[in-house]
């Protein structure tokens, strides 16, 4: 199906069905883009490779995302949104105690859905291009600032009366440690497991607090 055929077919459907179909096609293409980046890297991922991975025509990919950069930026945003949904769900189930919430947040960082070898390949592919693609950097900054603010709020609750600089440093240490473990898991997957990384992170937090 070409681009014109896709527009004609879409326009002939009721509005809700058109929206549902568009949402399904977008998810299909984003999932395919994710797989393409993992298999081929960012440089070799194109609208053609994504369309082939999705089992759709290249015209459909152009219709929904206009360009390779637009598709890849939305792929990164979708990855971050899934990551945010994961840690927010962990917080929601952790209860009101700040220490429990912090431990739940840390544990969420090493969950399979966000810390698998495939997920790590995707993260580091995009992070390596932040300095060259401002759109990637902006998406990363948006989501990282949101999570960072939550960590600082929890640390502030754990240390009533502490100076704000100390609270910010503790939050930064925790965030940096988990980032470092992600890098180790990505570059040296046989050296440690996510469970090892989680245990070390928990030990570090216990020592600091």
C-alpha positions as CSV (number, residue, x, y, z in Angstrom):
1,X,0.0,0.0,0.0
2,X,1.4,3.4,-1.0
3,X,1.1,6.7,0.7
4,X,-1.9,7.9,-1.3
5,X,-3.7,4.5,-0.7
6,X,-3.1,4.8,3.0
7,X,-4.6,8.3,3.1
8,X,-7.6,7.3,1.0
9,X,-8.3,4.2,3.1
10,X,-7.9,6.1,6.3
11,X,-10.3,8.9,5.3
12,X,-13.0,6.4,4.5
13,X,-13.2,5.1,8.0
14,X,-15.1,6.5,11.1
15,X,-13.0,8.8,13.1
16,X,-12.5,6.5,16.1
17,X,-11.5,3.6,13.9
18,X,-9.1,5.9,12.0
19,X,-7.5,7.0,15.3
20,X,-7.3,3.4,16.6
21,X,-5.7,2.2,13.3
22,X,-3.3,5.1,13.3
23,X,-2.2,4.4,16.9
24,X,-1.7,0.7,16.0
25,X,0.4,1.6,13.0
26,X,2.5,4.1,15.0
27,X,3.2,1.4,17.7
28,X,4.0,-1.1,15.0
29,X,6.5,1.2,13.4
30,X,8.0,2.3,16.8
31,X,8.5,-1.4,17.8
32,X,10.0,-2.1,14.4
33,X,12.4,0.9,14.8
34,X,13.4,-0.4,18.2
35,X,14.3,-3.8,16.8
36,X,16.1,-2.2,13.8
37,X,18.3,0.0,16.0
38,X,19.2,-3.1,18.2
39,X,20.0,-5.2,15.2
40,X,21.6,-2.6,12.9
41,X,22.5,0.4,15.0
42,X,21.3,4.0,14.5
43,X,23.4,4.7,11.4
44,X,22.1,1.7,9.4
45,X,18.5,2.1,10.5
46,X,16.4,3.8,7.8
47,X,12.7,4.2,7.0
48,X,13.2,1.3,4.7
49,X,14.6,-1.1,7.3
50,X,11.9,-0.1,9.8
51,X,9.1,-0.5,7.2
52,X,10.5,-3.9,6.3
53,X,10.8,-5.0,9.9
54,X,7.2,-3.9,10.5
55,X,5.9,-5.6,7.3
56,X,4.7,-2.3,5.9
57,X,5.6,-0.1,3.0
58,X,8.1,2.7,3.3
59,X,5.3,5.1,2.3
60,X,3.4,4.2,5.5
61,X,6.4,5.0,7.6
62,X,6.8,8.4,5.8
63,X,3.1,9.1,6.3
64,X,3.3,8.7,10.1
65,X,6.8,10.0,10.9
66,X,7.8,12.2,7.9
67,X,11.6,11.4,8.3
68,X,14.1,9.0,9.8
69,X,15.0,11.6,12.4
70,X,11.3,12.0,13.4
71,X,10.9,8.3,13.7
72,X,14.0,7.8,15.7
73,X,13.2,10.6,18.1
74,X,9.8,9.1,18.8
75,X,11.4,5.7,19.3
76,X,13.6,7.2,22.0
77,X,10.6,9.0,23.5
78,X,8.6,5.8,23.6
79,X,11.6,4.0,25.3
80,X,11.8,6.7,27.9
81,X,8.1,6.7,28.5
82,X,8.1,2.9,29.1
83,X,11.0,3.5,31.5
84,X,9.1,6.2,33.3
85,X,5.9,4.1,33.5
86,X,8.0,1.3,35.0
87,X,9.5,3.3,37.9
88,X,6.3,5.2,38.6
89,X,4.4,1.9,38.9
90,X,7.1,0.8,41.3
91,X,6.7,3.9,43.4
92,X,2.9,3.5,43.4
93,X,3.2,0.0,44.9
94,X,6.0,0.9,47.4
95,X,3.8,2.7,50.0
96,X,4.5,6.0,51.7
97,X,7.8,5.3,53.5
98,X,10.6,7.2,51.8
99,X,13.2,4.4,52.2
100,X,10.8,1.9,50.7
101,X,10.1,4.2,47.8
102,X,13.8,4.8,47.2
103,X,14.5,1.1,47.2
104,X,11.6,0.5,44.8
105,X,12.9,3.2,42.5
106,X,16.3,1.6,42.4
107,X,15.0,-1.9,41.9
108,X,12.9,-0.6,38.9
109,X,16.2,0.4,37.2
110,X,17.3,-3.2,37.0
111,X,14.0,-4.7,35.9
112,X,14.2,-6.9,32.8
113,X,12.0,-4.6,30.6
114,X,14.4,-1.6,31.0
115,X,17.7,-3.3,31.7
116,X,17.9,-6.3,29.3
117,X,20.8,-6.5,26.9
118,X,18.5,-5.4,24.1
119,X,17.2,-2.4,26.0
120,X,20.8,-1.4,27.0
121,X,21.9,-1.5,23.4
122,X,19.1,0.8,22.5
123,X,19.8,3.2,25.4
124,X,23.5,3.5,24.6
125,X,22.9,3.9,20.9
126,X,20.9,7.0,21.5
127,X,23.0,8.4,24.3
128,X,26.0,8.2,22.1
129,X,24.4,10.6,19.7
130,X,23.1,13.2,22.1
131,X,25.9,15.7,21.3
132,X,25.1,15.5,17.6
133,X,21.3,15.4,17.6
134,X,19.8,18.1,19.8
135,X,16.3,16.5,19.7
136,X,17.7,13.3,21.4
137,X,19.4,15.5,24.1
138,X,16.2,17.3,24.8
139,X,14.2,14.1,25.2
140,X,16.8,12.7,27.5
141,X,16.9,15.9,29.6
142,X,13.1,16.1,29.9
143,X,12.8,12.5,31.3
144,X,16.0,12.6,33.4
145,X,15.1,15.8,35.1
146,X,11.7,14.4,36.1
147,X,13.2,11.3,37.6
148,X,16.0,13.3,39.3
149,X,13.5,15.5,41.0
150,X,11.7,12.5,42.4
151,X,14.9,11.1,43.8
152,X,15.8,14.4,45.4
153,X,12.3,14.6,47.0
154,X,12.8,11.1,48.5
155,X,16.3,11.9,49.7
156,X,15.0,15.2,51.3
157,X,12.4,13.2,53.2
158,X,15.0,10.8,54.4
159,X,17.2,13.6,55.7
160,X,15.0,16.2,57.3
161,X,17.0,19.3,58.1
162,X,19.9,18.4,55.7
163,X,21.3,21.2,53.5
164,X,19.9,21.2,50.0
165,X,23.4,20.7,48.5
166,X,23.8,17.5,50.5
167,X,20.4,16.2,49.4
168,X,21.3,17.0,45.8
169,X,24.7,15.2,46.1
170,X,23.1,12.1,47.6
171,X,20.5,12.0,44.8
172,X,23.3,12.5,42.2
173,X,25.4,9.7,43.7
174,X,22.5,7.2,43.5
175,X,21.6,8.2,40.0
176,X,25.2,8.0,38.8
177,X,25.8,4.7,40.4
178,X,22.9,3.0,38.6
179,X,24.0,4.7,35.4
180,X,27.5,3.2,35.9
181,X,26.1,-0.2,36.5
182,X,24.1,0.0,33.3
183,X,27.3,0.8,31.4
184,X,29.0,-2.2,33.0
185,X,26.1,-4.5,32.1
186,X,26.2,-3.2,28.5
187,X,30.0,-3.4,28.0
188,X,30.8,-6.4,30.2
189,X,27.6,-8.5,30.4
190,X,29.5,-11.6,31.7
191,X,31.1,-9.7,34.6
192,X,27.9,-9.1,36.6
193,X,24.2,-9.5,36.6
194,X,21.4,-7.0,37.2
195,X,20.8,-8.7,40.5
196,X,24.4,-8.1,41.5
197,X,24.1,-4.4,40.5
198,X,20.9,-4.0,42.5
199,X,22.5,-5.6,45.6
200,X,25.5,-3.3,45.4
201,X,23.3,-0.3,44.9
202,X,21.2,-1.2,47.9
203,X,24.4,-1.7,50.0
204,X,25.7,1.7,49.0
205,X,22.5,3.4,49.9
206,X,22.3,1.7,53.3
207,X,25.9,2.8,54.0
208,X,25.2,6.4,53.1
209,X,22.0,6.6,55.1
